[in-house]
Amino acid sequence: MKPTKVLIVCSETKLDLHQYQNYYKIGVERGCLALINTFNQIDLLCCDQDSLQDDDLVLIKSKAKTILEISQVKDYIDGEIAIQEALKLNPTEIVLIAQGRRFDMELSCLNFIYRYNVIFINDYTYAYLLQPGMNEVIAKPDYRYFSLFALQDATVTITNLKYNVENLLLRQLSSNAISNEFVSSSGNVEVLSGQVVAIYSK
């Protein structure tokens, strides 16, 4: 059986989704429209329908292979339920695309990176969980800044970037490892302890 990669889209986006052609595609709320505009289909519709107009909902349901209707009264937000559905496929990768004006939702996506090891992307950000030990981090076109963030205390060594440091104690929620930059095609981050998220920003 071919390894499964999953794309979850929770909002409309300017990102080019064609690179995810071979992914299993889960649409959440208005993210379904982005999937339909690119692929004309959705493998799984997963939403409580609280941000969709009736006409949009009719279209989305007609393009979805499978429909999971969620109650608006629930213990998890739609995006997390979609991740839980994705995990049932034992995927090798989960990409979560979400954006909006609500800071609480942004924070929940940071939690998803830590808890479920998803790759989080929006129109301005690319973020993922670094592995324990040495990580090669690759410069990405159109992203200027590279930052590290920890939910609990962590220790890292940064080399081959603009700002380098050895055995940095990265305190919980601290901002002392943000706005680094690449000076070549790649750099290195060694995670000596704790869990650390790498964040690329435009």
Secondary structure, 3 states (H helix, E strand, C coil): CCCCEEEEECCCCCCCHHHHCCCEEEECCCHHHHHHHHHCCEEEEEECCCCCCHHHHHHHHHHEEEEEECCCCCCCCHHHHHHHHHHCCCCCEEEEECCCCCHHHHHHHHHHHHHHCCEEECCCEEEEECCCEEEEEECCCCCCEEEEECCCCEEEEEECECCCEEEEEECCCCCCCCCEEECCCEEEEEEEECCCEEEEEC
